Amino acid sequence: MSKLHKMPIVVGLIGLLACALILEYSVDAGWVMQLVVPRPSDTILAFPEVQADMDLFGNFFVTLAMTAAATLLALIIGVPFGYFLYRNTRYGVAYEGWLAAAFAAPTVLLYPLFLVIFGRSHATLIAMGFIPGAIPIIIQTRQGLLGVSKTLLNVGRSFNVSERDMFWKIQLPSAVPTIFTGIRIGVMYTLVNIVAIEYLIDFGGLGRIVSEMYFRFDTPGTYASIIAVVFVSVFFYWGFGRVEKWLRPV
Amino acid sequence: MADILEIKKVSKTYNADSDNPVVALDGVDLNVAEGEFVSIIGPSGCGKSTLFNVIGGLIDDHHGEVLIEGRPVDGAHKDVGVVFQEESTFPWRTTLDNVAFPLEIEGVGKEERDALARKFIKLVGLDGFENHFPAQLSGGMKQRTAVARTLAYEPRIMLLDEPFGALDEQTRMLLGDKMLEIWSALNQTMLLITHNITEAVQLSDRVVVMSYRPGTIKEIINIELPRPRSSEVISTPEFGTYVGKLWTLLREEASRGMEEAEAEIAAT
């Protein structure tokens, strides 16, 4: 890794450490209520306790797996559906507004419906994660394909490129940055929904640990499990960044 | 030499069914001999790019005929390669992969297509930059990549749609020299659209002057400057005479184009 690429990581970590130190001092000085925000050092010390008590690590992977499954489903359905809306202008124009409205709606409130359909199970979590994840992927796939430069399409036409090659070798790579913006937005909403449902129905994953710690008034434990959720988010953000870099090096 | 390209009575009207049809081309006739370098100049909106799109098979709803070696053009054609005015390299591909693109489409094996792509990269003077992405190249280098990519397609006729229009004057002249080197090395038939009279005279055997809308051929000037040529030719008195003659022809059309464009803006 070059010096230039290492720099933001180092600067980011220094910033994080500085914030933690300021917070530590603020709690010690009594400027921040310890009941609401624990010392960062207490939060760090809570990790082994939460692990011993509630298998934080194992539940981290449960939430990770649920988010991955819902995102995969969102990709499998979202990208082809976005392509369909791109190819069929009439449907694209007709449904774009509806999709945007559906994305803005708090779909998490649909959880009782899915509880009735799938029961208190992983299927409910995946379904609830899938809905907010698929919508931005559909919207951004269509937008990304609509935004492909006319000149690049003409380059393809001038080389007598088949429709299949036009899609795989020109349109898709060209639309990758926009599609990945949709994927990143989608995965964050998927994670939020999954953790929220885990919290609400007290079933599996990190959301359930947050709920448990919260109801025990174990503030450091609550923050430790929230940080674990942040790590799931970081994992997906980093992972999709790598995939995007692989598909579109620059 | 025999004519490789025949353009017969080509007309194209945009928005033909509307209240405001725009006649971009009206009865354009032009023959181009094999190995000839022909430039097309004219004011903005005179239909130069439309003419190229018709020749390249990118527009099919036109009147008249385009024949390559006597065969009518129907859609994009293996014998015609286009270098576009706008940035057209694929940003996600290296120079080598960009140039190898048409060969990849034709199903040429990786080893062979890379070897061929390297040959054309060397021809345009980009050897050493094979693994660079377009974002790492200058504007002139990107356009040379696009030229190499079209050359790799091995078309009989190459259409250059103002490929150096966005570049500074010095770079444009040096790239003009490079195009002349390529043209003489490959004996490639080339048609160039340009707004730059100097560039047209520097490079061409003939310069076609087009009128403002409707786009017709106003006059064709034979450039009888000795070959091989380079940008040094611009200091000769003959060069100045050609530039002056072309500007006289173009000035009237350019003025009319400007007046009509201003009138259109005022009307909206």
Chai-1 contact restraints between the chains, C-beta under 6 A:
chainA,res_idxA,chainB,res_idxB,connection_type,confidence,min_distance_angstrom,max_distance_angstrom,comment,restraint_id
A,T151,B,F84,contact,1.0,0.0,6.0,A-B,restraint_1
A,T151,B,E86,contact,1.0,0.0,6.0,A-B,restraint_2
A,T151,B,S88,contact,1.0,0.0,6.0,A-B,restraint_3
A,N154,B,L58,contact,1.0,0.0,6.0,A-B,restraint_4
A,V155,B,S88,contact,1.0,0.0,6.0,A-B,restraint_5
A,R157,B,L58,contact,1.0,0.0,6.0,A-B,restraint_6
A,R157,B,A76,contact,1.0,0.0,6.0,A-B,restraint_7
A,S158,B,G56,contact,1.0,0.0,6.0,A-B,restraint_8
A,S158,B,A76,contact,1.0,0.0,6.0,A-B,restraint_9
A,S158,B,V82,contact,1.0,0.0,6.0,A-B,restraint_10
A,F159,B,P102,contact,1.0,0.0,6.0,A-B,restraint_11
A,F159,B,I105,contact,1.0,0.0,6.0,A-B,restraint_12
A,N160,B,A76,contact,1.0,0.0,6.0,A-B,restraint_13
A,V161,B,I105,contact,1.0,0.0,6.0,A-B,restraint_14
A,D165,B,I105,contact,1.0,0.0,6.0,A-B,restraint_15
A,P173,B,W92,contact,1.0,0.0,6.0,A-B,restraint_16
A,R248,B,W92,contact,1.0,0.0,6.0,A-B,restraint_17
A,V250,B,F133,contact,1.0,0.0,6.0,A-B,restraint_18
A,V250,B,A135,contact,1.0,0.0,6.0,A-B,restraint_19
